[in-house]
Amino acid sequence: MSRFVACVPVFGFILLTTGCGCGERGAAHRGAAAPKGGAPAEPSGPDFDHANAEAYGTIVENPFRSPAVAPLSTFSADVNTASYSNVRRFLTQGALPPRDAVFLADLVNYFPYRYPEPAGDDPVSLTLDLAPCPWRPAHKLARIGVKARSLAARELPPRNLVFLIDTSGSMDGETRLPLVKKSIELLVERLTASDRVSIVTYAGDAGLRLPPTPGNLHARILGAVRSLQAGGGTNGSGGIQLAYETARRGFIEGGANRIILCTDGDFNLGQTSESELVQLVERERASRVFLTVLGYGMGNLKNGNLEKLATHGNGQYAYIDGIDEARKVFVEEGGALVCVAKDVKFQVEFNPARVAAYRLLGYENRILRAEDFKDDARDAGDVGSGHTVTALYEIVPVGVKLDLPGVDPLKYQTPAQPAAASTEWLTVKVRYKEPDGDASKELAKVLAAEAEKAMGEDFAFAAAVAEFGLVLRDSPYKGRASLADVLDRASAGFRHDPNGHRTEFLDLVRVANGLKERAARE
């Protein structure tokens, strides 16, 4: 019998080691011993007995499109990383993840890449690369990379942070509220007198547990955090409303005003429907308060709810599966709590003289209409200090066979004539707004034919992560992708690994390979 079980309630905080010191360190930090020989542990832990109510929406992968039919591909930036740590949770407890828990964009964007810093007054830089596609060598793989300006500690504006903490009964358990407390402690240690911190909790009712407090009063803030207890229902809408009211009262003009929601996503009181919660957040974002959503625990995780709240609240969605992940979000990426560019959109135009077809890997929930690109009223993704955003396109060159459905000739219009043969593969445009602005600005760059070359370390690693996702999803577009090839490519791209995340990825690939081999035998 296959070990693939949809929405299996498994959890653990272990990094499976293959003999490297990083694996041993990760196991210690996550509070469990790493299995010997790379074999995953059987599902266990204090949360294992929670009723399984995880929910994942169906992902319909982007198909290949012909530029003769669809010359433009338009999508919103995405800095969410929740899928990667959620996939890690499944693998480290001995189960393959449900295919719809695997978001390719989240996996690729979990890792930072060494794109150049922005030049001049632009808050973002744009980098383009092209190389043969690893899982279909006759195809090409194009990489689009954006790097947000990195702010030094002295450049960070004062922060008005409102922690919105779910203290309902479903948050009981070591991987929920206790982990939330430990996560917040990591950030509090780095706050200063110019920062302000508030704490709003919600269970049956919402309440203000800590009024706006100077960030340097660490003992007072931590005392409020450590006093929190779980119990009762989950009035998420009431908590969200009170959090926005609190953020508006403490609003810092020119500062970083942000709500940080910590929850398992189980809303069962007040406005509980997904559409009502999204509408509530959409109304509130006009206050220029950004929303970060952090998922905790397992069994109750409502992935779709949390992702949509972050998207419509001008923020990001991450999943905290252990204290190491909390450290990544609050310490390594702490500057990302400061937005440097909002409503970031991409529009790619493909040259039919060179491109027979193209396919965007991931971003299925971020696709926009072509006319949305210049519509400044259309919301899109936001990027924080130091963030990188990576998008990959698989390209079928002209002359390479690919069966695509055609369309009938137009009856009322004369089809546009393609431009003369060109040395350009495509043109990428990026639009963004300043954090406090309402009018967008645009960057553009051309990917020329001579740009094709062998993959560098960063590009090879990003491609390996995407290939990993294709295999886990058993994607119909995976070609000859394999976990063995993923290991080979990723091993060549992890020499720059200051925080050990790429080394950990190699461990996860080995674990996934073992699980797939076991499933095949069973």
TORSEZA-902541 format. One line per 4 residues: number of its first residue (from 0); their letters; for each residue x, y, z of C-alpha. Coordinates in steps of 0.05 Angstrom, whole numbers, plus 5000, padded with zeros to 4 digits. Each point is the difference from the previous one (the first is absolute). Layout:
# residues N
NUM> a> X Y Z | ...
***
This chain:
# residues 522
0> msrf> 5000 5000 5000 | 5025 5070 4984 | 5022 5045 5057 | 4968 5060 4963
4> vacv> 4942 5019 5046 | 4964 5065 4985 | 5002 5049 5059 | 5035 4950 5047
8> pvfg> 5003 5031 5070 | 5075 4994 5011 | 5049 5048 5030 | 5071 5004 5025
12> fill> 5058 5046 5009 | 5058 4958 4976 | 5050 5010 4946 | 5018 4932 4972
16> ttgc> 5075 4996 4997 | 5045 4964 4951 | 5062 5010 5040 | 5009 5076 4993
20> gcge> 5006 5044 5061 | 4943 5043 4975 | 4951 4942 5006 | 5021 4987 5072
24> rgaa> 4992 5073 5017 | 4931 5003 4969 | 4978 4937 5037 | 5021 5030 5066
28> hrga> 4964 5066 4986 | 4936 4966 4980 | 4999 4958 5063 | 5005 4929 4973
32> aapk> 5055 4951 4983 | 5013 4990 4926 | 4987 4929 4976 | 5061 4960 4983
36> ggap> 5018 4984 4929 | 4954 5053 4972 | 4937 4959 5014 | 4941 5045 5018
40> aeps> 4966 4992 5067 | 4931 4972 5007 | 4948 5055 5011 | 4999 5019 5073
44> gpdf> 5000 5058 5047 | 4953 5037 5047 | 4957 5026 4942 | 4992 4934 4964
48> dhan> 4933 4984 5032 | 4967 5066 4980 | 4940 4990 4954 | 5024 5010 4929
52> aeay> 4965 5059 4968 | 5054 5026 4954 | 4974 5031 4936 | 5037 5011 4934
56> gtiv> 4968 5028 4937 | 5010 4964 4935 | 5058 5027 4959 | 4990 4998 4924
60> enpf> 5069 5009 4972 | 5013 5053 4947 | 4998 4968 4930 | 5045 5015 4942
64> rspa> 4975 5060 4961 | 5016 5023 4929 | 5022 5072 4993 | 4958 5001 4936
68> vapl> 4939 4992 5044 | 5024 5030 5066 | 5061 5045 4988 | 4997 5029 5071
72> stfs> 5008 4964 5067 | 4982 5044 5060 | 5004 4982 5073 | 5011 5029 5070
76> advn> 5063 4994 5041 | 4998 4947 5054 | 5045 4998 5062 | 4961 4946 5036
80> tasy> 5042 4942 5026 | 4949 4959 5039 | 4998 4941 4952 | 5074 4985 5009
84> snvr> 4998 4994 5076 | 4934 4962 4996 | 5030 4951 4950 | 5060 4993 5047
88> rflt> 4952 4983 5057 | 4970 4942 4961 | 5067 4973 4977 | 5034 5003 5067
92> qgal> 4944 4959 5031 | 5002 4946 4947 | 4944 5018 4951 | 4999 5029 4931
96> pprd> 4960 5065 4998 | 4933 5005 4965 | 5014 5024 4929 | 4957 5063 5010
100> avfl> 5043 5019 5060 | 5058 5010 4952 | 5004 5071 4972 | 5059 5006 4953
104> adlv> 5006 5076 5010 | 5002 4992 5075 | 5054 4947 4995 | 5045 5041 4954
108> nyfp> 4990 5065 5038 | 5015 4969 5067 | 5074 5010 4983 | 5034 5067 4990
112> yryp> 5041 5009 4936 | 5059 5045 4986 | 4968 5050 4952 | 5033 5068 4996
116> epag> 4977 5056 5046 | 4955 5053 4967 | 5035 5058 4967 | 4983 5073 5008
120> ddpv> 4932 5016 5030 | 4967 4935 4979 | 4979 4957 5060 | 5007 4936 4959
124> sltl> 5048 4971 4949 | 4982 4954 4941 | 5043 4941 4977 | 4987 4953 4940
128> dlap> 5035 4934 4984 | 4990 4944 4948 | 5027 4929 4998 | 4980 4931 4975
132> cpwr> 4942 4971 5041 | 5027 4944 5044 | 4940 4954 4996 | 4987 5012 4926
136> pahk> 5067 5017 4966 | 4968 5019 4934 | 4963 5056 5038 | 5029 5062 5033
140> lari> 4991 5025 5071 | 4995 5075 5011 | 5011 5030 5068 | 4972 5068 5022
144> gvka> 5030 5027 5064 | 4981 5061 5041 | 5040 5025 5060 | 4971 5050 5048
148> rsla> 5046 5052 5030 | 5034 4976 5064 | 4993 5050 5056 | 5055 5002 5052
152> arel> 4978 4999 5073 | 5012 5075 5006 | 4955 5012 4939 | 4940 4961 5026
156> pprn> 4941 5045 5016 | 4966 4995 5068 | 4952 4942 5004 | 4928 4998 5025
160> lvfl> 4989 4926 5009 | 4934 4970 5023 | 5004 4926 5016 | 4932 4969 4988
164> idts> 5003 4933 5036 | 4950 4943 4996 | 4990 4975 5072 | 4941 4954 4984
168> gsmd> 4998 4928 5024 | 5027 4975 4933 | 5065 5035 5015 | 5015 4955 5060
172> getr> 5061 4957 4989 | 5075 5010 4996 | 5001 5016 4926 | 4948 5054 5006
176> lplv> 4995 5054 5054 | 5064 4981 5037 | 5038 5004 4933 | 4966 5067 4986
180> kksi> 5027 5027 5066 | 5071 4976 4984 | 4996 5030 4930 | 4979 5068 5026
184> ellv> 5056 5000 5052 | 5051 4996 4942 | 4974 5065 4971 | 4988 5037 5065
188> erlt> 5074 4994 5017 | 5016 5043 4940 | 4949 5056 5010 | 5021 5070 5020
192> asdr> 4969 5060 5035 | 4976 5028 4933 | 4957 4939 4988 | 4931 4987 5028
196> vsiv> 4969 4932 5016 | 4928 4982 5015 | 4969 4932 5013 | 4928 4982 4980
200> tyag> 4974 4931 5016 | 4937 4965 4977 | 4963 4938 5021 | 4926 5005 5017
204> dagl> 5011 5075 5003 | 5054 5047 4977 | 5040 5040 5051 | 5058 5049 5005
208> rlpp> 5051 4965 5043 | 5056 5051 4992 | 4987 5072 4980 | 5053 5034 4955
212> tpgn> 5065 4993 5039 | 5070 5025 4984 | 5041 4944 4968 | 5058 5007 5049
216> lhar> 4955 4979 5059 | 5016 4928 4986 | 4980 4973 5069 | 4931 5031 4996
220> ilga> 4988 4973 4930 | 5026 4931 5015 | 4959 4997 5064 | 4937 5012 4960
224> vrsl> 5020 4948 4949 | 5018 4946 5051 | 4934 5009 5037 | 4957 4978 4941
228> qagg> 4959 4937 5007 | 4959 4961 4949 | 4926 4986 5007 | 4932 5014 4969
232> gtng> 4973 5011 4930 | 5032 5039 4943 | 4971 5068 4985 | 5052 5018 4947
236> sggi> 4960 5056 4968 | 4993 5036 5067 | 5074 4994 5012 | 5017 5026 4931
240> qlay> 4955 5061 5009 | 5030 5017 5068 | 5071 4990 4974 | 4988 5050 4944
244> etar> 4968 5050 5048 | 5061 4993 5046 | 5048 5008 4941 | 4964 5063 4977
248> rgfi> 5003 5030 5070 | 5075 4989 5004 | 5013 5016 4926 | 5070 5027 4987
252> egga> 5003 5045 4940 | 5058 4978 4957 | 5010 4939 5043 | 4987 4925 4990
256> nrii> 4929 4988 5023 | 4985 4926 5001 | 4954 4948 5032 | 5031 4931 5011
260> lctd> 4945 4947 5004 | 5020 4935 5034 | 4948 4945 4992 | 4984 4930 4975
264> gdfn> 4946 5031 4957 | 4941 4967 5034 | 4948 5056 5002 | 4933 4976 5028
268> lgqt> 4968 5062 5031 | 4981 5068 4972 | 5011 5008 4925 | 5025 4931 4982
272> sese> 4992 4994 4925 | 5062 5010 4958 | 4967 5055 4958 | 4977 5040 5062
276> lvql> 5069 4998 5031 | 5034 5020 4935 | 4951 5058 4991 | 5014 5023 5071
280> vere> 5075 5000 4987 | 4991 5035 4932 | 4962 5056 5033 | 5051 5008 5055
284> rasr> 5062 5002 4955 | 4982 5071 4979 | 5027 5020 5068 | 5071 4986 4973
288> vflt> 5009 4946 5052 | 5032 4937 4972 | 4982 4929 5022 | 5048 4942 5011
292> vlgy> 4967 4933 5011 | 5037 4944 5036 | 4970 4930 5003 | 5015 4955 5059
296> gmgn> 4985 4928 5018 | 4969 4945 4958 | 4934 4964 4993 | 4960 5066 5000
300> lkng> 5042 5037 4949 | 4955 5038 4951 | 5052 5014 4947 | 4953 5035 4950
304> nlek> 4970 5046 5053 | 5068 5023 5025 | 5030 5009 4931 | 4942 5043 4977
308> lath> 5000 5043 5062 | 5074 5016 4990 | 4990 5013 4925 | 4942 5048 5011
312> gngq> 5032 5032 5061 | 5063 5023 4963 | 5044 4950 5035 | 5033 4932 4999
316> yayi> 4982 4930 5025 | 5050 4955 5034 | 4991 4935 5038 | 5040 4991 5065
320> dgid> 5015 4927 5011 | 5053 5010 5053 | 5045 5050 5035 | 5050 4999 4942
324> eark> 4947 5024 4952 | 4979 5054 5049 | 5073 5023 5002 | 5001 5003 4924
328> vfve> 4937 5043 4997 | 5013 5046 5060 | 5076 5005 5002 | 5030 4983 4932
332> egga> 4943 5035 4962 | 4981 5050 5054 | 5011 5058 4952 | 4948 4970 4954
336> lvcv> 4947 5025 5049 | 5016 5068 4969 | 4967 5006 4932 | 5043 5034 4946
340> akdv> 4955 4989 4940 | 4926 4982 4997 | 4952 4975 4946 | 5058 4969 4961
344> kfqv> 4976 4970 4934 | 5035 4965 4943 | 4981 4999 4926 | 5040 4958 4951
348> efnp> 4993 5007 4925 | 5025 4941 4959 | 5029 5006 4930 | 4964 4949 4954
352> arva> 5060 5001 4953 | 5039 4962 5054 | 4948 4973 5049 | 4951 4946 4978
356> ayrl> 4971 4993 5070 | 5013 5019 5072 | 4977 4978 5069 | 5005 5037 5066
360> lgye> 5021 4954 5057 | 4955 5013 5059 | 4965 5066 5017 | 4933 4968 4981
364> nril> 4966 5041 5054 | 5035 5064 4978 | 4980 5003 4926 | 4974 5068 4977
368> raed> 4965 5024 4937 | 5043 5038 4951 | 4962 5064 5013 | 5013 4994 5075
372> fkdd> 5073 5015 4989 | 4990 5075 4992 | 4939 5005 5044 | 5026 5033 5063
376> arda> 4935 4982 5036 | 5017 4926 4992 | 5033 4971 5062 | 5063 4958 4993
380> gdvg> 5057 4972 5042 | 5046 5040 5046 | 5074 4991 5013 | 5039 5018 5062
384> sght> 5071 5020 5013 | 5049 4950 4970 | 4946 4955 4972 | 5012 4963 4935
388> vtal> 4945 4977 4952 | 5015 4947 4948 | 4956 4976 4942 | 5017 4945 4951
392> yeiv> 4973 4989 4930 | 5009 4936 4960 | 5006 5020 4927 | 4990 4958 4938
396> pvgv> 5043 5029 4944 | 4974 5007 4930 | 5014 4936 4963 | 4990 4954 5060
400> kldl> 4936 4960 4994 | 4945 5010 5052 | 4926 4985 4990 | 4958 5059 5021
404> pgvd> 4926 5011 4987 | 4988 5051 4945 | 4947 5053 4990 | 4957 5016 4939
408> plky> 5019 5060 4957 | 4968 5065 5023 | 4937 5021 4965 | 4996 5074 5018
412> qtpa> 5073 5020 5007 | 5062 4994 4959 | 5052 4962 5041 | 5060 5042 5018
416> qpaa> 5061 4984 4959 | 5060 4976 5041 | 5061 5044 5002 | 5060 4982 4957
420> aste> 5047 4947 5026 | 5036 5027 5060 | 5058 4983 5045 | 4955 5009 5060
424> wltv> 4966 4943 5037 | 4955 5043 5043 | 4991 5067 5036 | 4985 5005 5074
428> kvry> 4965 5060 5031 | 4993 5010 5075 | 4954 5052 5031 | 5002 5020 5073
432> kepd> 4978 5055 5048 | 5037 5034 5056 | 4975 4975 5068 | 4959 5064 5011
436> gdas> 4987 5014 4926 | 4939 4990 4955 | 5032 5007 4931 | 5042 4944 4972
440> kela> 5068 5003 4967 | 5029 4952 4949 | 5065 4963 4985 | 5011 4961 4936
444> kvla> 5054 4953 4974 | 5011 4957 4938 | 5025 4928 5000 | 5044 4996 4939
448> aeae> 5021 4937 4963 | 5072 5007 5020 | 4979 4999 5073 | 4995 4924 4999
452> kamg> 5056 4966 5038 | 5013 4944 5050 | 4965 5009 5066 | 5038 5033 5056
456> edfa> 4994 4975 5071 | 4939 5041 5019 | 4962 4984 4936 | 5017 4926 5006
460> faaa> 4976 4998 5071 | 4934 5036 4984 | 4989 4951 4942 | 5014 4941 5047
464> vaef> 4948 5025 5050 | 4948 5008 4945 | 5016 4930 4975 | 4992 4974 5071
468> glvl> 4930 5030 5001 | 4982 4970 4932 | 5019 4931 5026 | 4962 5007 5066
472> rdsp> 4939 5023 4961 | 5009 4944 4949 | 4988 5056 4951 | 4979 4983 4929
476> ykgr> 5054 5049 4978 | 5057 4968 5038 | 5033 4969 4939 | 5059 4959 5022
480> asla> 5006 5035 5067 | 5026 4956 5056 | 5022 5009 5072 | 5068 4971 4982
484> dvld> 5010 5056 4950 | 4974 5051 5050 | 5054 4978 5049 | 5054 5006 4947
488> rasa> 4980 5070 4980 | 4986 5026 5069 | 5067 4972 5025 | 5035 5046 4951
492> gfrh> 4961 5061 5024 | 5005 5000 5075 | 5071 5025 5012 | 4972 5069 5017
496> dpng> 4957 4978 5059 | 5010 5048 5058 | 4940 4975 5041 | 5000 4927 4981
500> hrte> 4933 5000 4962 | 5029 4971 4936 | 5035 4945 5038 | 4935 4983 5034
504> fldl> 4966 4997 4932 | 5049 4945 4979 | 4980 4960 5062 | 4926 5008 4982
508> vrva> 5011 4976 4929 | 5034 4937 5027 | 4942 4988 5047 | 4949 5010 4945
512> nglk> 5039 4952 4955 | 4998 4947 5055 | 4925 5009 5010 | 4987 4993 4926
516> eraa> 5042 4937 4996 | 4963 4971 5059 | 4933 5018 4969 | 5021 4966 4935
520> re> 5018 4936 5038 | 4935 5000 5038
***
